[in-house]
């Protein structure tokens, strides 16, 4: 789906705010800086409903989690040492002792199985379907789970033949999207997003116009 059409549809549904970055293989959607990961997943599910496929990712200097998006189920895989992935989860999910305990328990169970090769094919298949990539390339990325951080995220997209997305992720990691993200209205409800000017809550920013390194 063209980025401009996605922008209009998201605005009509009151989904945002976010920065939209058109690339050759689709659109990269960057949620507001203060958005927690469940909000990003909800935004990705709207993109899935509007388009064909969606992937939600989060990362820091040491860990990555990536999640092929489906209507209801949320699958995913984590790259990086166990402790670093837990730190990423705590930083990007809602706060509160119950939420933290649940997330920690879920990942402890999940983490214990990351080295089981019997799981790798199924996980790689989901990434292959979502990224339209060869399963073998995705298996190699899944099996490299001990290595996290922005390099692991870029390697995932590169292995899927999406160098354009890898470039955007690298630019975002380097802070080149911060100025655009800072302009997004904070705590915008669906009603606010629908009623605000389109380019205020869902601006389209080509990589060649403000996202690229100066």
Secondary structure, DSSP 8 states (H G I E B T S, - for coil): --HHHHHHHHHHHT---EEEEEETTEEEEEE-TT--HHHHHHHHHHHHHHSS--EEEEE-SS-EEEEEB-SS-B--EEES-HHHHHHHHHHHS--SHHHHHHHHHHHHHHHTTTT-HHHHHHHHHHHHHHHT--HHHHHHHHHTTT--SHHHHHHHHHHTT-HHHHHHHHHHHTTTTHHHHHTS-TT--HHHHHHS-HHHHS-B--IIIIIS--
